């Protein structure tokens, strides 16, 4: 199962799904950004699921995640894929007792490399 492509990312909150950024997935590597953050990491697929290890870097107005307002936070995301959607949970490494719902939606293929 290839996840290569451009994906939107949303967090589940009190008022529904909140858009937070865009992810670029390619061959096990992730890069992404949003209004107040950028992220990078790796992922592995298995069956209809994927596990992501992501480092989030905040700037400007920081979002509180897991009770922390840090410039940098490492998270683990475990998802299940259903077509062009992945739904799962974000946790801190080694702390699965608290989680945040997450949804990724495939938006486009990665652009083909062109010579200029």
trRosetta pair geometry for C-beta under 8 A, 3 or more apart (Angstrom, degrees):
i j d omega theta_ij theta_ji phi_ij phi_ji
1 45 5.0 -145 71 170 100 149
1 47 7.7 14 -3 128 136 18
1 48 7.0 123 -60 -111 164 41
1 50 7.9 -123 98 -62 124 103
1 81 6.6 164 174 50 147 156
2 45 7.9 -124 -93 -8 20 161
3 7 7.7 -21 176 -42 98 137
3 25 4.7 -51 122 133 100 149
3 43 6.9 -38 55 98 152 142
3 45 6.4 170 -22 -67 112 126
3 50 6.2 34 -55 -84 149 158
3 81 7.7 -137 -95 -87 101 143
3 86 7.9 10 -126 -46 121 144
4 25 5.9 -145 -114 106 29 85
4 26 5.2 54 -127 -114 89 56
4 27 6.6 26 -84 -39 109 59
4 109 7.5 27 121 -150 92 71
4 110 5.9 -71 167 -3 94 120
5 25 6.0 3 50 56 55 98
5 106 5.3 22 112 -146 148 101
5 107 7.4 163 154 50 107 58
5 108 6.3 175 -169 91 94 41
5 109 5.4 -69 -115 -117 90 36
5 110 5.9 -133 -110 -31 33 76
6 22 6.5 -8 -173 -175 94 107
6 23 7.3 157 -158 83 47 52
6 24 5.8 -17 -105 -103 71 69
6 25 7.9 -177 -83 21 23 75
6 106 7.5 101 76 -160 50 59
6 107 4.9 -61 104 65 95 99
6 108 4.5 5 46 57 119 87
6 109 7.4 19 9 81 90 9
6 110 6.5 136 -37 -81 84 58
7 22 7.2 151 81 -162 46 58
7 23 4.5 -18 66 63 97 102
7 24 7.9 -177 24 -77 76 23
7 25 6.2 29 0 -6 119 115
7 86 7.7 -6 -152 25 145 114
7 104 4.5 12 169 -177 132 105
7 105 6.3 153 -159 72 76 35
7 106 5.4 -42 -100 -96 83 47
7 107 6.3 157 -112 4 24 89
8 19 6.4 -41 177 -135 117 102
8 21 7.6 166 -158 96 58 36
8 22 6.0 -39 -106 -104 56 67
8 23 7.6 165 -105 18 7 82
8 104 6.9 160 77 -154 47 53
8 105 4.9 -7 51 55 98 94
8 107 5.5 84 -24 -44 92 125
9 19 7.5 107 82 -156 50 59
9 20 5.5 -57 102 64 96 91
9 21 5.0 -5 51 66 115 78
9 22 6.9 -166 8 -86 91 16
9 23 5.5 82 -42 -22 115 109
9 32 6.8 42 -8 -167 140 152
9 34 7.6 -89 64 -67 114 120
9 102 6.8 -21 -164 -167 90 103
9 103 7.5 150 -156 81 44 49
9 104 5.6 -16 -99 -101 67 76
10 17 4.1 29 156 179 140 104
10 18 6.0 151 -162 69 82 36
10 19 5.2 -45 -99 -92 88 47
10 20 6.5 142 -118 6 32 84
10 102 7.1 149 81 -159 51 54
10 103 4.6 -15 61 61 102 96
10 104 7.8 -177 21 -77 72 31
10 105 7.5 29 -2 -5 111 103
11 17 7.3 151 74 -153 30 59
11 18 5.1 -23 62 59 83 97
11 20 5.5 45 -8 -24 102 134
11 90 7.7 -41 -117 9 99 136
11 100 5.8 -18 -152 158 107 119
11 101 6.8 118 -169 81 56 65
11 102 5.9 -29 -105 -101 59 68
12 16 7.5 -80 -143 173 63 27
12 17 6.0 -36 -96 -96 57 63
12 18 7.7 156 -106 14 8 83
12 100 6.9 174 51 174 84 68
12 101 3.0 4 22 76 135 120
12 102 7.1 -108 -4 -58 88 27
12 103 7.1 90 -52 -15 89 101
13 16 6.8 -5 61 60 77 30
13 17 7.5 129 21 -114 80 16
13 18 4.9 27 4 -15 129 122
15 18 7.4 73 69 -64 92 100
17 103 5.9 -38 -129 36 130 135
20 34 5.0 -34 158 -110 63 158
20 37 7.9 1 166 43 102 124
20 63 8.0 1 -138 -61 124 169
21 32 5.4 92 136 161 126 111
21 33 5.8 -157 -156 107 119 28
21 34 2.9 -86 -82 -65 103 100
21 35 7.6 -130 -84 1 84 61
21 37 6.8 -74 -70 71 146 99
21 39 7.5 106 114 13 162 117
22 32 5.9 -170 95 -149 47 87
22 33 6.5 -8 55 58 84 65
22 34 7.2 150 11 -79 62 66
22 107 7.7 -53 -135 24 101 147
23 30 5.9 -26 -165 -159 109 102
23 31 7.4 147 -157 81 59 37
23 32 3.9 -33 -102 -87 62 126
23 39 7.7 -38 -106 75 90 118
23 104 6.6 -38 35 -133 138 119
24 30 7.1 142 74 -157 54 50
24 31 4.9 -15 58 65 105 87
24 32 6.4 176 13 -78 68 63
24 110 6.8 86 -159 -104 95 105
25 29 7.4 160 -153 83 50 46
25 30 5.5 -14 -101 -101 72 77
25 43 6.9 -27 -138 34 113 139
26 29 5.6 -22 71 62 75 91
26 110 6.0 47 -85 -64 112 160
28 42 5.7 5 160 -159 83 88
28 43 5.9 -155 -149 63 50 62
28 44 6.6 21 -129 -84 100 57
29 40 7.7 -12 -178 -168 89 88
29 41 7.6 167 -157 93 54 38
29 42 5.9 -36 -104 -107 53 66
29 43 7.7 -165 -68 21 9 79
30 39 7.1 -23 126 120 107 98
30 40 6.3 159 93 -156 71 43
30 41 4.7 -8 58 62 115 78
30 42 6.6 -161 11 -80 92 14
30 43 5.8 73 -36 -17 117 109
30 52 6.3 31 -21 -145 158 115
30 54 6.4 -53 87 -101 141 97
31 38 7.8 -13 -173 -178 79 95
31 39 7.2 160 -158 90 37 60
31 40 5.1 -3 -105 -105 67 84
32 38 6.9 167 93 -160 51 54
32 39 4.6 -7 62 58 96 100
32 40 7.5 178 23 -75 67 44
33 37 6.7 -175 -149 98 55 56
33 38 4.4 -16 -102 -108 90 75
33 39 7.1 -176 -76 18 43 71
34 37 5.1 18 50 51 98 87
34 38 7.8 -169 24 -78 60 40
35 60 7.9 -85 137 72 79 147
36 58 5.8 14 139 -152 96 82
36 59 6.2 -156 -172 66 66 57
36 60 4.7 -116 -130 68 95 112
36 61 5.6 -80 -114 65 149 72
36 62 6.9 -172 153 -96 133 33
36 63 6.6 138 83 -24 133 96
37 56 5.6 -7 -173 -172 137 93
37 57 6.1 149 -157 78 79 49
37 58 4.9 -37 -94 -98 97 58
37 59 7.0 156 -92 18 44 70
37 63 7.4 -55 -39 14 131 116
38 57 5.4 -16 63 62 77 105
38 59 8.0 15 4 3 89 111
39 54 5.3 12 180 -176 124 110
39 55 6.4 169 -150 83 72 50
39 56 4.8 -25 -97 -102 108 60
39 57 6.7 174 -84 16 50 75
40 54 7.3 163 88 -147 23 69
40 55 6.0 -11 62 54 70 96
41 52 5.9 78 111 177 136 88
41 53 5.1 -165 -170 94 116 56
41 54 3.7 -99 -25 -101 156 51
41 55 5.8 157 -73 8 94 68
42 52 7.4 173 92 -150 39 57
42 53 5.4 2 57 53 82 98
43 50 5.3 22 176 175 120 113
43 51 6.5 170 -150 85 72 43
43 52 4.3 -25 -95 -98 103 71
43 53 7.3 180 -81 17 51 64
44 50 6.8 172 86 -152 38 70
44 51 5.6 -6 55 54 86 91
45 49 7.1 161 -155 93 61 44
45 50 4.7 -34 -100 -96 67 89
46 49 5.7 -18 68 70 78 90
46 50 7.3 148 21 -93 65 39
46 51 7.5 11 12 -3 110 99
48 80 5.7 32 120 -161 98 78
48 81 5.1 -137 -179 53 75 84
48 82 7.6 46 178 -70 124 54
49 78 6.8 3 -177 -176 122 80
49 79 6.1 165 -154 89 73 53
49 80 5.0 -39 -95 -99 86 58
49 81 6.7 -174 -92 0 29 81
49 88 7.9 105 -147 -90 95 128
50 78 7.8 177 89 -150 46 44
50 79 5.2 -6 56 58 86 101
50 81 6.8 58 -7 -38 103 109
50 86 6.7 -31 35 -140 116 146
51 76 6.8 -13 -171 -172 94 96
51 77 7.2 158 -158 83 45 54
51 78 5.3 -10 -107 -104 79 73
51 79 7.8 -179 -81 22 35 70
52 76 7.0 153 81 -161 59 46
52 77 4.0 -3 54 55 111 103
52 78 7.8 -155 24 -67 72 32
52 79 7.3 33 -6 -2 107 110
53 74 7.3 0 -177 -173 81 100
53 75 7.9 176 -151 89 42 45
53 76 5.9 -16 -102 -106 65 73
53 93 7.8 39 -133 -81 97 116
54 74 7.2 163 88 -153 47 55
54 75 5.3 -16 65 63 95 88
54 76 7.7 162 22 -93 78 24
54 77 6.3 25 1 -4 122 112
55 72 6.5 -7 -177 -165 97 98
55 73 7.6 163 -155 83 54 36
55 74 5.3 -27 -101 -99 71 76
56 65 7.5 53 70 21 154 160
56 72 7.0 160 85 -150 56 47
56 73 5.1 -11 58 60 104 85
56 74 7.7 -179 18 -87 73 25
56 75 6.5 25 -9 4 112 113
57 71 6.6 6 -157 157 67 74
57 72 5.3 -8 -106 -100 70 81
58 62 4.4 81 142 -122 147 86
58 63 6.5 -153 -112 25 136 77
58 69 8.0 -96 81 -176 161 61
58 70 7.0 126 28 98 123 51
58 71 5.4 -133 61 -142 84 40
58 72 7.3 -149 19 -64 77 36
58 73 7.7 30 -13 5 108 99
59 62 7.9 75 -25 -77 2 79
59 71 7.3 45 -79 -144 56 91
62 69 4.6 108 107 -172 129 88
62 70 7.2 176 -169 59 142 22
62 71 7.0 -86 -101 -86 133 48
63 69 7.6 -171 92 -124 23 74
64 67 6.8 1 180 -125 105 14
64 68 6.8 155 -153 72 66 31
64 69 5.0 -41 -93 -74 74 85
65 68 6.0 -30 71 60 66 85
65 70 8.0 -71 50 32 95 91
65 73 5.9 179 73 85 128 170
65 75 7.6 -62 150 -71 144 132
65 90 7.9 -53 -164 121 124 136
65 100 7.1 -68 -147 -26 93 153
66 73 7.5 156 40 -161 117 144
66 92 5.6 90 -131 -45 171 118
66 95 7.8 96 -150 100 141 140
66 98 6.0 123 -124 110 93 136
66 100 7.8 -106 -55 -29 81 115
68 73 6.1 139 94 -93 134 130
70 73 5.0 121 68 -58 125 94
73 92 7.8 -76 -179 -109 104 94
74 92 7.5 83 87 -148 70 70
74 93 6.0 -12 114 -10 110 118
75 90 5.0 0 175 -170 136 101
75 91 6.8 146 -161 74 83 31
75 92 6.3 -66 -113 -97 66 44
75 93 7.5 -166 -137 -33 21 74
76 90 7.3 150 78 -155 44 53
76 91 5.3 -23 63 66 95 84
76 92 7.4 57 16 155 89 9
76 93 5.4 107 -27 -84 114 66
77 88 5.8 102 175 98 81 131
77 89 7.2 -177 -145 91 58 36
77 90 5.1 -23 -96 -97 83 72
77 91 8.0 160 -86 20 37 64
77 102 5.9 -47 -141 55 117 156
78 88 5.0 -160 96 -169 49 129
78 89 5.9 -3 54 54 88 81
78 91 7.7 3 4 12 101 108
79 86 4.0 36 166 170 140 111
79 87 6.3 145 -149 73 87 22
79 88 3.3 -105 -93 -27 59 136
79 102 7.2 -78 -86 87 105 106
79 104 6.7 -16 -125 19 160 116
80 86 6.7 166 77 -151 32 70
80 87 6.2 -22 57 62 84 74
80 88 6.3 143 6 -75 63 91
81 85 7.2 151 -153 86 57 45
81 86 4.8 -33 -94 -94 69 86
82 85 5.3 -19 68 70 85 95
82 86 7.6 154 20 -92 64 37
82 87 7.3 -4 14 8 110 102
84 105 6.3 44 135 -163 91 67
84 106 3.9 -106 -160 43 90 111
85 103 6.6 -19 -166 -168 98 97
85 104 7.1 152 -159 83 48 57
85 105 5.4 -14 -104 -104 75 72
85 106 7.4 -111 -61 6 37 82
86 103 7.1 159 84 -157 54 48
86 104 4.2 3 54 54 103 105
86 105 8.0 -155 26 -68 67 33
87 101 7.5 -12 -170 -170 90 93
87 102 7.3 164 -154 89 47 54
87 103 5.1 -10 -105 -106 76 81
87 104 7.9 -155 -69 26 36 66
88 101 7.8 163 96 -153 30 54
88 102 5.5 -20 71 63 74 96
88 103 8.0 152 23 -85 58 41
89 99 4.0 -2 -174 -179 121 134
89 100 6.8 137 -158 64 68 38
89 101 6.2 -43 -101 -100 68 43
89 102 6.6 146 -113 16 15 92
90 99 6.3 145 67 -162 46 73
90 100 4.5 -19 54 58 105 95
90 101 8.0 -47 13 32 84 4
90 102 5.1 83 -31 -32 99 129
91 95 6.0 -166 173 86 100 68
91 96 5.1 -2 -151 -109 162 55
91 98 6.8 137 -131 83 82 59
91 99 4.9 -42 -75 -100 89 84
91 100 8.0 173 -70 18 45 70
92 95 4.2 10 71 50 103 118
92 98 7.3 26 10 69 101 102
95 98 6.3 -7 143 36 106 91
96 99 6.9 6 -165 -59 58 108
111 114 7.7 -55 152 -10 109 100
